[in-house]
């Protein structure tokens, strides 16, 4: 029998141990160490110190604890220098792991903590495949993804060797402090810990795990604990609030919840040591045959049965990067929630349980298990007296709730349950029943034993401790009181909720504290769509959808959009409040008739709700209905105003936003992700407008279009006269790629690390002529595939472009160092639709600009400048608000073609030539609309500008590298300015308005590399004393092509406050400029 230790802590925090081979207690050598609690496993003991840190004592053993660090050195052969560390851009890192995906230079390896030390320096592993070699440790292969061998062959172009270094754990026999997850917040203070593994044998190959509970009730799991890393590597936050826990046989976890209920952690396996959900221990109690609920008595148990709340408490484990969960953050801020199918949930997220008010007890009612994405708080009934109601409200306002978060059950495979079981009609019956009962609050202050009733034959016990050391539960166990689908599950249909509770965004906190008011609710439409589900693996799922509208007592209307789906054979739904929808955008997904629904939180997370219809008509019907409801709840019933912001997507869709005073106000600025964008029928590449109501656009085929007014919808008789047929043509491109080899020359046989031989422009996605599809089902092919010779950089006679490798710049002529080439194939497609746009023939255009005006301005003729598709400068004559299309074009002479033009305040005309040169047009006036001559403006050093925009007193430009530039020194006497100053990068297009406000389309948003390029950004802090602004606020994104703010001249009203002897009222709480990701300054 091996010698083991018994550990104990006295009331002074001193730690003692006694050996099974000894007779005396021995105090730890560290006399200054004071521990509050210890938990011991085989060969180790964990403890919580009085400083709230976690300590570990590893029992000394004959075998030292060692860990082998390894990294690989990679080299490639070239005919000049042989094998060198100069690799191709597509190769792996010079120092990497065995896969080559992660860089691992020697200096990047650090000791995990002070309890470790290096045994020696790095050395080369002389063994290849487990056998000694004479090659110095080198392994050879044709290319890196191929199999390596110690034999060097004639075609061995790459090689690698492994470097090894050992580190040793030196803190055996002493108490070592576990390092914090710096710079992340530690899970402090901890009040309970427990480790398992004490029944494991030495040959099991497993290692014990550590669990902990903080004083806030947050559960934590120590990840990375292994034989070579006994301290672990970090903490994982486990959703679910517990008071204490115990790790028993087979590392199974038992816990006492904040509601004094007993819970068991399901899914704890060697491959998933943290498990995947909590389930209640619902054994029978006393002489009755009723199951003991988590807490709350038999009344609440019957309520749970009626409300059909699932008994599986589930959640997703969050990594330690996020730190501990902030109790103040709850799902009440998230407008899109999902609930179990049988649950009836108010828009705040708390389950609504029908209660018989006559038999309802006054004892506290607690945890209600629900479906996976709800965070359910401890629920208590409210006393009928006003005193208890006021005290309950005071507790809520102070934020003293402890939300009990719920975890999802394991993922199920296969198809979902047929939607014939979803009974939407039964919602009306359930709703009427729901309105009769009181609304349980979404949270309650935790109570102690003094707040609970005595335990008798009718009530379940109030649990304080649990120990599972003698209970063996494994995957094959069939235990009735641990069933994840136990007696609390029934088969009620999904029940939508009354939307009047959350009718107003700014009053949600107050309204959520009031009982649910009875309202009249109707279904505007029900149907079936496909949903691109949010979790991985992402795929299309058939769902049922419904749009519910309710009428409040004051006549106002609110609407909620529901999406019903099935997960783990359980019916669930998520819903979106219509007054929180910020955009309805048609998207291209796998040739589906798809559209995306954006809200403020989903915009910030870059995760819209994507739905698809079976037919184009069905998609348009849903879009029109949802758009009409969104406009109705915002009081928008007219066509776009003269001050509207216009924008287009890369797909060609047109959107407008009605600005308010807060959009450009210096204080209380409207956040960019909360802007509501509504679609205008039509298809354009870019749109420009001004405050006189003139709107021009350019299609992808260069056709100029002028806005004729109205919304373009045939549904309204007033708009029928504004709808016209509109067509647009655009080109679809694929790239043919080839690599040179000395035997056959250029062929379609590339290296394993090369891009596909037929791909898109980025080379990341394979695109062939056969599998390339139309942008959307509304398009139709109008030509066949042909080689495109109009590619930037030029081509040879056959359309090829050459380069040294695929990731560098291509050019149109071949050199000796060019090992790859590509050529672009193009095919045209056409779309036909109706909208409020009239064509302006006959010259195709590439750019256009209308002179911006301040509010209440008027002019007989509006200056309009444009560029033809060949680069000619044009000036439109006869443009007025009564005749927005104008009368004729006036050609303005230049010595070279132009690519961008803009006219700002005081008739300032700026332009950029094809070679990047900047020009200013002098003497432009209403009497001389074409001006007299061009003045050359020096470009930024070593930069080529491609687009610019002119405001009232400022000029901004974007170069080919995506940098945004500001022109300094502009004055009325010297309108050309003095110098260029870089503002930020990551820009594709910029728009400057009549108030000198600055907006742009950003290429990418930091932290979301998978998002489609094109994000709307607003420059904050722009003012007369700070014309360059301070930082960017990110808004809607994912495929935005163009934005124009040149019509927005809405200024915040300047009010003068009368003199008063009374003290000024306290300022209203303002929303500060968010320091989050979508408000961060774009790096330069």
BALODO-452141 format. One record per residue (C-alpha): x, y, z. Coordinates in steps of 0.1 Angstrom, whole numbers, padded with zeros to 4 digits, always signed. Example, Ala and Ser with C-alpha at 12.3 -4.5 7.8 and 13.67 -1.06 7.14 Angstrom:
+0123-0045+0078;+0137-0011+0071;
END
This chain:
+0000+0000+0000;+0014+0034-0010;+0019+0061+0015;-0008+0089+0013;-0015+0121+0032;-0045+0135+0050;-0047+0173+0049;-0064+0197+0074;-0067+0234+0081;-0072+0249+0116;-0093+0279+0125;-0061+0301+0121;-0055+0291+0085;-0025+0269+0093;-0022+0238+0071;-0013+0204+0085;-0009+0169+0070;-0005+0134+0085;+0009+0104+0066;-0007+0070+0066;+0028+0057+0076;+0032+0082+0104;+0016+0092+0137;+0020+0130+0140;+0005+0160+0123;+0031+0180+0104;+0026+0217+0097;+0035+0231+0063;+0070+0246+0060;+0056+0279+0049;+0048+0295+0083;+0033+0326+0067;+0009+0308+0045;-0027+0308+0056;-0054+0288+0038;-0092+0289+0042;-0100+0256+0025;-0081+0227+0010;-0091+0199-0014;-0067+0169-0020;-0063+0145-0048;-0038+0117-0054;-0004+0132-0051;-0015+0168-0048;-0034+0193-0026;-0051+0225-0037;-0060+0254-0013;-0076+0288-0012;-0055+0313+0006;-0067+0342+0028;-0055+0364+0000;-0081+0347-0023;-0054+0331-0045;-0052+0294-0053;-0022+0274-0041;-0010+0239-0052;+0012+0215-0033;+0026+0186-0053;+0038+0157-0032;+0075+0150-0039;+0080+0120-0061;+0109+0100-0075;+0100+0109-0110;+0104+0146-0117;+0077+0166-0135;+0092+0175-0169;+0077+0189-0201;+0092+0189-0236;+0089+0220-0256;+0095+0216-0294;+0095+0238-0325;+0104+0232-0361;+0129+0250-0383;+0118+0251-0419;+0139+0258-0450;+0134+0259-0488;+0159+0252-0516;+0167+0277-0544;+0192+0272-0572;+0215+0300-0560;+0220+0295-0523;+0207+0260-0518;+0187+0254-0486;+0180+0288-0469;+0155+0303-0445;+0142+0325-0473;+0108+0310-0479;+0080+0317-0504;+0052+0341-0493;+0028+0311-0494;+0051+0289-0473;+0048+0282-0436;+0068+0302-0410;+0105+0299-0407;+0100+0286-0371;+0066+0269-0366;+0048+0240-0349;+0045+0206-0366;+0015+0218-0387;+0032+0249-0399;+0002+0270-0391;+0015+0288-0359;+0048+0307-0357;+0070+0294-0329;+0105+0311-0328;+0128+0300-0301;+0126+0333-0281;+0088+0330-0279;+0088+0302-0254;+0084+0314-0218;+0081+0295-0185;+0045+0292-0173;+0054+0304-0138;+0082+0307-0112;+0076+0271-0103;+0094+0260-0135;+0130+0262-0147;+0148+0252-0179;+0169+0221-0177;+0192+0232-0206;+0193+0250-0239;+0177+0242-0272;+0192+0213-0291;+0184+0196-0324;+0166+0162-0323;+0189+0139-0342;+0162+0112-0346;+0139+0111-0376;+0108+0089-0372;+0122+0075-0340;+0154+0063-0355;+0189+0079-0354;+0198+0097-0386;+0230+0111-0401;+0214+0142-0417;+0217+0165-0387;+0180+0160-0379;+0168+0173-0412;+0138+0157-0429;+0131+0163-0466;+0100+0166-0488;+0088+0179-0521;+0068+0206-0503;+0057+0213-0468;+0023+0196-0467;+0039+0164-0481;+0053+0135-0460;+0089+0141-0447;+0116+0115-0447;+0153+0115-0437;+0163+0107-0473;+0172+0136-0496;+0160+0132-0532;+0165+0151-0564;+0131+0168-0560;+0134+0176-0523;+0127+0213-0523;+0120+0218-0486;+0133+0204-0453;+0127+0208-0416;+0142+0197-0383;+0129+0196-0347;+0144+0216-0318;+0138+0204-0283;+0141+0220-0248;+0129+0206-0215;+0115+0224-0185;+0112+0210-0149;+0087+0217-0122;+0107+0228-0091;+0079+0235-0066;+0073+0199-0054;+0067+0197-0017;+0059+0235-0014;+0028+0256-0018;+0030+0273-0052;+0008+0302-0060;-0012+0297-0092;-0005+0326-0115;-0033+0349-0125;-0045+0349-0161;-0029+0383-0168;-0041+0406-0182;-0075+0390-0178;-0094+0393-0145;-0090+0364-0122;-0120+0346-0107;-0117+0362-0073;-0126+0359-0046;-0131+0321-0045;-0151+0305-0017;-0150+0268-0025;-0128+0244-0045;-0129+0207-0052;-0107+0183-0072;-0113+0148-0083;-0093+0119-0095;-0086+0104-0061;-0099+0070-0072;-0078+0068-0104;-0050+0043-0108;-0015+0052-0120;-0022+0033-0153;-0055+0052-0161;-0037+0079-0181;-0062+0104-0167;-0055+0134-0145;-0077+0151-0119;-0095+0183-0126;-0101+0213-0104;-0134+0231-0099;-0141+0263-0080;-0169+0287-0070;-0166+0324-0064;-0184+0344-0037;-0207+0357-0065;-0218+0321-0072;-0198+0319-0105;-0185+0284-0113;-0150+0280-0127;-0131+0251-0142;-0093+0250-0143;-0083+0241-0178;-0050+0226-0190;-0043+0206-0158;-0021+0176-0168;+0008+0155-0158;+0033+0179-0174;+0015+0210-0163;+0000+0205-0128;-0008+0242-0123;-0031+0243-0154;-0032+0271-0180;-0063+0292-0172;-0098+0294-0159;-0130+0286-0178;-0162+0303-0167;-0191+0278-0164;-0225+0292-0167;-0247+0286-0137;-0247+0301-0102;-0238+0277-0073;-0231+0280-0036;-0208+0250-0033;-0197+0220-0054;-0181+0186-0049;-0162+0164-0074;-0169+0127-0068;-0162+0094-0086;-0153+0096-0122;-0148+0133-0119;-0186+0138-0118;-0196+0172-0103;-0224+0178-0078;-0234+0213-0067;-0258+0232-0045;-0273+0261-0064;-0280+0296-0053;-0317+0286-0051;-0307+0258-0026;-0314+0232-0052;-0292+0202-0060;-0276+0199-0094;-0255+0174-0113;-0231+0183-0142;-0238+0162-0173;-0214+0155-0201;-0182+0153-0180;-0159+0130-0200;-0121+0128-0206;-0126+0146-0239;-0150+0172-0224;-0138+0176-0188;-0159+0207-0182;-0192+0190-0191;-0220+0207-0211;-0249+0213-0188;-0265+0212-0153;-0296+0191-0145;-0315+0191-0112;-0315+0162-0088;-0353+0156-0086;-0356+0126-0063;-0389+0118-0045;-0393+0133-0010;-0411+0119+0021;-0440+0096+0018;-0455+0113-0013;-0448+0103-0048;-0440+0139-0059;-0406+0147-0071;-0386+0173-0053;-0382+0203-0075;-0350+0224-0075;-0368+0247-0050;-0401+0264-0046;-0425+0237-0034;-0452+0217-0052;-0470+0248-0064;-0441+0260-0084;-0436+0224-0097;-0471+0224-0111;-0465+0258-0126;-0434+0245-0143;-0454+0216-0157;-0481+0239-0170;-0455+0263-0185;-0436+0233-0198;-0402+0246-0187;-0374+0222-0196;-0354+0207-0167;-0320+0209-0184;-0300+0239-0171;-0276+0245-0199;-0251+0271-0211;-0219+0274-0231;-0186+0275-0213;-0169+0308-0219;-0131+0308-0221;-0110+0326-0195;-0102+0353-0220;-0135+0369-0211;-0129+0368-0174;-0157+0362-0149;-0192+0370-0158;-0203+0405-0148;-0235+0400-0127;-0247+0434-0138;-0248+0423-0175;-0279+0404-0183;-0297+0393-0214;-0322+0420-0209;-0300+0442-0231;-0302+0417-0260;-0333+0421-0281;-0330+0387-0298;-0336+0359-0273;-0343+0322-0278;-0364+0301-0255;-0376+0265-0252;-0406+0257-0272;-0429+0252-0243;-0419+0284-0224;-0439+0316-0223;-0414+0343-0219;-0419+0381-0217;-0396+0403-0237;-0374+0408-0207;-0364+0371-0207;-0381+0358-0176;-0405+0329-0180;-0442+0337-0176;-0458+0310-0155;-0496+0308-0151;-0504+0309-0114;-0536+0304-0096;-0538+0335-0075;-0561+0319-0050;-0538+0290-0042;-0505+0308-0047;-0484+0307-0015;-0465+0337-0002;-0433+0317+0003;-0404+0327-0019;-0404+0309-0053;-0370+0303-0068;-0352+0289-0099;-0372+0280-0130;-0352+0259-0153;-0357+0269-0189;-0340+0265-0223;-0305+0272-0232;-0300+0308-0241;-0321+0323-0213;-0304+0336-0181;-0331+0329-0155;-0328+0347-0122;-0340+0335-0088;-0378+0341-0091;-0400+0350-0061;-0436+0358-0058;-0445+0394-0049;-0464+0402-0018;-0498+0418-0024;-0490+0446+0000;-0475+0478-0013;-0447+0476+0012;-0434+0444-0002;-0438+0456-0038;-0418+0487-0030;-0390+0468-0013;-0389+0444-0042;-0386+0473-0066;-0358+0488-0045;-0339+0455-0047;-0343+0454-0084;-0331+0490-0089;-0300+0483-0069;-0291+0454-0092;-0288+0428-0065;-0300+0399-0086;-0280+0368-0091;-0289+0355-0125;-0288+0317-0127;-0275+0311-0162;-0286+0280-0181;-0265+0257-0203;-0275+0239-0235;-0277+0202-0238;-0253+0183-0261;-0256+0189-0298;-0278+0165-0317;-0272+0155-0353;-0296+0149-0381;-0326+0168-0394;-0351+0187-0373;-0385+0177-0362;-0413+0185-0388;-0429+0218-0382;-0464+0202-0383;-0461+0200-0345;-0459+0238-0341;-0493+0251-0333;-0493+0288-0338;-0530+0291-0333;-0528+0278-0298;-0509+0309-0289;-0541+0328-0285;-0555+0304-0259;-0523+0303-0240;-0520+0341-0241;-0554+0346-0225;-0545+0322-0198;-0511+0339-0193;-0527+0373-0189;-0548+0361-0160;-0518+0352-0138;-0493+0376-0122;-0459+0382-0139;-0430+0366-0121;-0400+0389-0119;-0369+0384-0138;-0347+0382-0107;-0349+0383-0070;-0324+0389-0042;-0308+0357-0029;-0322+0347+0005;-0308+0327+0033;-0322+0300+0055;-0342+0325+0075;-0362+0333+0045;-0374+0297+0038;-0403+0279+0053;-0399+0249+0075;-0395+0215+0058;-0424+0191+0061;-0441+0164+0042;-0454+0190+0017;-0422+0210+0011;-0388+0200-0002;-0357+0206+0019;-0335+0237+0017;-0302+0221+0008;-0268+0234+0022;-0242+0208+0012;-0238+0178-0011;-0211+0151-0014;-0210+0127-0044;-0179+0107-0034;-0200+0076-0029;-0222+0079-0059;-0210+0064-0092;-0227+0079-0123;-0215+0071-0158;-0228+0073-0193;-0246+0040-0190;-0264+0048-0158;-0302+0050-0160;-0311+0071-0129;-0346+0084-0129;-0339+0114-0107;-0312+0126-0130;-0332+0124-0163;-0325+0155-0184;-0361+0152-0198;-0378+0145-0165;-0413+0151-0153;-0411+0189-0158;-0413+0186-0196;-0446+0186-0214;-0457+0191-0250;-0473+0226-0251;-0468+0246-0282;-0448+0277-0285;-0466+0307-0271;-0457+0342-0283;-0458+0370-0258;-0476+0403-0257;-0454+0430-0272;-0470+0459-0253;-0447+0453-0223;-0417+0464-0243;-0434+0490-0264;-0409+0517-0259;-0371+0512-0258;-0363+0540-0234;-0389+0529-0209;-0380+0492-0208;-0365+0492-0173;-0396+0508-0158;-0421+0488-0178;-0404+0455-0169;-0413+0462-0133;-0450+0465-0139;-0475+0437-0144;-0482+0425-0179;-0510+0447-0194;-0537+0431-0215;-0535+0441-0251;-0551+0432-0284;-0527+0412-0306;-0530+0399-0341;-0509+0379-0365;-0500+0401-0395;-0485+0371-0414;-0473+0336-0408;-0452+0314-0431;-0421+0293-0436;-0386+0304-0444;-0351+0290-0443;-0327+0303-0416;-0289+0305-0418;-0285+0294-0382;-0261+0313-0359;-0241+0284-0344;-0216+0261-0360;-0218+0242-0382;-0238+0269-0400;-0263+0257-0425;-0298+0264-0438;-0326+0253-0415;-0363+0253-0423;-0382+0274-0398;-0416+0288-0392;-0419+0326-0390;-0447+0349-0378;-0451+0387-0374;-0473+0397-0344;-0487+0432-0339;-0503+0444-0307;-0522+0476-0300;-0517+0494-0267;-0543+0513-0247;-0532+0546-0262;-0536+0533-0297;-0500+0528-0304;-0488+0496-0322;-0458+0474-0316;-0447+0444-0335;-0425+0414-0329;-0410+0391-0355;-0407+0354-0344;-0386+0326-0358;-0395+0291-0346;-0370+0263-0350;-0360+0230-0335;-0328+0222-0316;-0321+0189-0298;-0356+0177-0306;-0369+0207-0287;-0390+0235-0302;-0376+0269-0296;-0379+0304-0309;-0361+0337-0311;-0377+0370-0316;-0368+0405-0327;-0386+0437-0318;-0395+0456-0349;-0387+0490-0333;-0351+0477-0329;-0346+0467-0365;-0320+0489-0382;-0320+0475-0417;-0335+0448-0440;-0309+0440-0466;-0312+0415-0495;-0281+0393-0495;-0265+0367-0518;-0263+0333-0501;-0260+0301-0522;-0284+0315-0549;-0312+0318-0523;-0337+0346-0522;-0322+0357-0489;-0323+0388-0468;-0306+0399-0435;-0323+0415-0405;-0301+0439-0386;-0305+0453-0351;-0281+0474-0330;-0266+0445-0311;-0264+0423-0341;-0247+0451-0361;-0221+0454-0334;-0215+0416-0334;-0216+0415-0373;-0241+0387-0370;-0275+0396-0387;-0304+0373-0388;-0303+0358-0423;-0335+0343-0438;-0343+0330-0473;-0376+0324-0491;-0385+0298-0518;-0395+0324-0544;-0386+0359-0553;-0422+0370-0547;-0422+0355-0512;-0390+0373-0503;-0403+0407-0517;-0436+0402-0498;-0418+0397-0465;-0394+0425-0471;-0422+0449-0480;-0442+0439-0450;-0414+0441-0425;-0402+0474-0440;-0437+0489-0438;-0440+0478-0402;-0406+0492-0393;-0415+0526-0409;-0449+0526-0392;-0434+0522-0357;-0409+0551-0365;-0435+0574-0379;-0420+0573-0414;-0448+0575-0441;-0433+0597-0468;-0406+0593-0495;-0370+0601-0486;-0366+0637-0474;-0343+0663-0489;-0318+0658-0460;-0316+0620-0463;-0284+0600-0463;-0281+0577-0493;-0260+0546-0497;-0256+0516-0519;-0243+0480-0513;-0219+0461-0534;-0250+0441-0546;-0265+0473-0560;-0293+0479-0534;-0301+0515-0524;-0308+0526-0489;-0316+0559-0472;-0315+0571-0436;-0336+0600-0423;-0312+0621-0402;-0321+0637-0369;-0305+0666-0350;-0286+0641-0329;-0268+0626-0359;-0243+0654-0362;-0247+0670-0328;-0215+0676-0308;-0232+0659-0278;-0256+0630-0275;-0246+0618-0310;-0266+0590-0324;-0246+0558-0325;-0239+0547-0360;-0251+0511-0354;-0285+0524-0343;-0293+0542-0376;-0324+0529-0394;-0318+0522-0431;-0348+0516-0454;-0345+0504-0489;-0355+0523-0520;-0363+0502-0551;-0337+0503-0578;-0302+0491-0586;-0272+0515-0587;-0235+0515-0580;-0234+0550-0564;-0258+0578-0554;-0252+0615-0549;-0277+0640-0535;-0280+0675-0521;-0303+0694-0497;-0324+0708-0525;-0339+0673-0531;-0318+0664-0562;-0306+0628-0563;-0285+0613-0591;-0272+0578-0594;-0249+0557-0617;-0256+0521-0626;-0229+0494-0629;-0231+0498-0666;-0224+0535-0664;-0260+0547-0671;-0269+0579-0653;-0303+0579-0634;-0322+0607-0617;-0346+0602-0588;-0382+0610-0597;-0396+0610-0562;-0419+0586-0544;-0410+0552-0528;-0413+0533-0560;-0438+0508-0546;-0467+0499-0568;-0488+0492-0537;-0495+0528-0532;-0515+0547-0558;-0495+0578-0551;-0463+0561-0560;-0475+0543-0591;-0466+0573-0613;-0431+0574-0599;-0422+0538-0607;-0403+0532-0639;-0386+0502-0655;-0349+0502-0647;-0322+0479-0660;-0286+0474-0651;-0257+0453-0665;-0226+0442-0646;-0197+0418-0652;-0188+0387-0633;-0151+0377-0632;-0131+0346-0626;-0093+0342-0627;-0074+0315-0644;-0041+0308-0626;-0009+0290-0638;+0026+0283-0625;+0058+0278-0645;+0080+0247-0642;+0112+0240-0662;+0098+0210-0680;+0065+0221-0694;+0065+0259-0689;+0032+0275-0676;+0006+0248-0667;-0024+0245-0644;-0004+0222-0621;+0005+0244-0592;+0022+0238-0558;+0001+0223-0530;+0002+0256-0513;-0009+0276-0543;-0043+0291-0548;-0069+0271-0569;-0061+0272-0606;-0095+0288-0611;-0104+0313-0584;-0118+0347-0575;-0095+0377-0574;-0083+0370-0538;-0074+0334-0546;-0091+0322-0514;-0121+0307-0531;-0123+0283-0560;-0144+0298-0589;-0147+0281-0622;-0167+0290-0653;-0191+0261-0645;-0198+0267-0608;-0199+0306-0610;-0234+0316-0604;-0253+0348-0609;-0252+0375-0582;-0288+0366-0573;-0317+0348-0589;-0331+0382-0602;-0302+0384-0627;-0299+0367-0661;-0268+0360-0683;-0266+0382-0715;-0231+0371-0728;-0207+0342-0728;-0173+0340-0711;-0145+0360-0727;-0110+0371-0718;-0109+0405-0702;-0081+0427-0714;-0091+0458-0694;-0075+0447-0661;-0056+0472-0640;-0019+0467-0646;-0023+0457-0682;-0021+0424-0700;-0003+0408-0729;-0020+0398-0762;-0036+0367-0746;-0048+0386-0715;-0022+0372-0691;-0006+0390-0662;+0027+0379-0647;+0043+0380-0612;+0069+0363-0591;+0042+0347-0569;+0005+0350-0565;+0006+0373-0535;+0026+0401-0552;+0016+0427-0578;+0009+0415-0613;+0020+0433-0645;+0013+0429-0682;+0048+0417-0694;+0068+0386-0687;+0103+0388-0670;+0128+0361-0660;+0116+0362-0624;+0079+0356-0632;+0069+0321-0621;+0031+0326-0620;+0006+0342-0643;-0032+0348-0644;-0058+0362-0667;-0094+0374-0660;-0124+0360-0677;-0156+0380-0677;-0193+0374-0684;-0221+0400-0683;-0255+0396-0666;-0286+0419-0666;-0313+0427-0641;-0346+0444-0648;-0368+0459-0621;-0390+0489-0614;-0382+0520-0592;-0384+0558-0590;-0355+0564-0614;-0354+0579-0649;-0324+0575-0672;-0303+0604-0684;-0289+0593-0718;-0267+0590-0737;-0232+0593-0720;-0221+0565-0696;-0207+0580-0664;-0181+0569-0639;-0184+0596-0612;-0208+0624-0603;-0211+0652-0578;-0238+0677-0569;-0230+0710-0552;-0239+0707-0515;-0260+0735-0498;-0269+0745-0463;-0305+0743-0452;-0330+0768-0467;-0306+0776-0496;-0319+0782-0531;-0304+0786-0565;-0318+0790-0600;-0295+0763-0614;-0277+0736-0594;-0240+0729-0604;-0235+0692-0613;-0202+0678-0624;-0195+0643-0637;-0169+0621-0654;-0176+0599-0684;-0165+0563-0685;-0136+0574-0706;-0125+0600-0681;-0139+0632-0697;-0150+0660-0674;-0186+0671-0679;-0208+0698-0665;-0246+0695-0666;-0266+0725-0675;-0302+0734-0667;-0304+0713-0635;-0331+0727-0611;-0354+0712-0585;-0382+0714-0610;-0360+0698-0638;-0336+0675-0619;-0324+0658-0651;-0311+0691-0666;-0310+0699-0703;-0275+0692-0717;-0239+0683-0711;-0210+0708-0713;-0176+0693-0720;-0147+0707-0699;-0113+0703-0714;-0085+0684-0697;-0051+0671-0709;-0057+0636-0694;-0086+0614-0683;-0099+0619-0647;-0113+0592-0623;-0128+0612-0594;-0145+0646-0591;-0163+0666-0564;-0178+0701-0560;-0182+0716-0526;-0192+0749-0510;-0186+0781-0529;-0183+0762-0561;-0150+0745-0553;-0143+0718-0579;-0116+0693-0572;-0107+0663-0593;-0082+0634-0595;-0066+0623-0628;-0061+0586-0638;-0024+0589-0628;-0033+0602-0593;-0026+0639-0599;-0049+0663-0581;-0065+0694-0598;-0085+0724-0587;-0108+0742-0611;-0106+0779-0608;-0132+0807-0614;-0163+0784-0612;-0194+0805-0605;-0231+0806-0614;-0223+0829-0642;-0194+0807-0654;-0204+0772-0644;-0175+0755-0663;-0148+0777-0648;-0116+0788-0666;-0086+0766-0659;-0072+0737-0639;-0046+0742-0611;-0023+0713-0603;-0023+0704-0566;+0007+0683-0553;-0003+0648-0542;+0008+0632-0509;+0043+0620-0510;+0047+0586-0526;+0009+0581-0527;-0016+0579-0555;-0050+0593-0547;-0081+0577-0562;-0112+0594-0547;-0120+0627-0530;-0149+0646-0515;-0153+0684-0509;-0174+0699-0481;-0181+0735-0472;-0145+0742-0460;-0127+0709-0461;-0113+0684-0486;-0108+0647-0478;-0092+0621-0502;-0085+0583-0503;-0054+0569-0518;-0048+0535-0535;-0035+0520-0502;-0067+0529-0483;-0053+0559-0464;-0076+0589-0457;-0060+0623-0462;-0071+0658-0451;-0061+0690-0470;-0047+0716-0447;-0047+0754-0451;-0079+0759-0471;-0090+0795-0469;-0113+0817-0491;-0083+0836-0503;-0062+0804-0509;-0088+0776-0517;-0061+0752-0529;-0047+0746-0494;-0012+0740-0483;-0004+0704-0475;-0019+0669-0470;-0022+0652-0437;-0030+0615-0432;-0060+0609-0409;-0065+0571-0408;-0063+0540-0430;-0087+0512-0439;-0108+0536-0461;-0123+0528-0495;-0146+0559-0501;-0152+0591-0483;-0181+0616-0483;-0180+0651-0468;-0213+0669-0462;-0223+0706-0462;-0216+0708-0425;-0181+0694-0431;-0193+0661-0415;-0171+0632-0426;-0184+0597-0434;-0166+0568-0451;-0168+0532-0462;-0142+0512-0443;-0126+0482-0459;-0126+0460-0429;-0136+0461-0393;-0110+0451-0367;-0119+0418-0351;-0142+0405-0378;-0119+0392-0407;-0146+0370-0422;-0170+0399-0428;-0175+0411-0463;-0156+0444-0470;-0176+0476-0467;-0186+0492-0434;-0203+0525-0429;-0183+0548-0405;-0190+0582-0390;-0162+0606-0380;-0169+0618-0345;-0157+0651-0330;-0157+0671-0362;-0161+0708-0356;-0148+0742-0366;-0118+0739-0342;-0113+0702-0350;-0121+0697-0387;-0102+0664-0388;-0124+0648-0361;-0112+0625-0333;-0124+0589-0339;-0146+0566-0359;-0179+0551-0350;-0186+0519-0369;-0221+0512-0382;-0238+0487-0405;-0214+0467-0427;-0208+0436-0447;-0209+0447-0484;-0215+0484-0483;-0202+0501-0515;-0210+0538-0513;-0224+0565-0490;-0234+0601-0496;-0241+0626-0467;-0239+0656-0490;-0277+0663-0486;-0277+0663-0448;-0276+0699-0436;-0296+0693-0405;-0280+0712-0376;-0290+0709-0340;-0311+0739-0330;-0294+0766-0309;-0317+0776-0281;-0311+0805-0257;-0320+0798-0221;-0337+0827-0203;-0320+0840-0172;-0333+0823-0141;-0324+0825-0104;-0333+0789-0099;-0305+0764-0099;-0301+0746-0133;-0316+0712-0135;-0292+0682-0134;-0281+0672-0169;-0298+0643-0184;-0277+0611-0186;-0259+0611-0219;-0246+0581-0238;-0209+0586-0238;-0188+0580-0269;-0185+0542-0268;-0149+0530-0263;-0158+0496-0278;-0146+0480-0309;-0170+0498-0333;-0160+0531-0318;-0123+0526-0318;-0100+0550-0337;-0088+0535-0370;-0051+0530-0369;-0028+0549-0392;
END
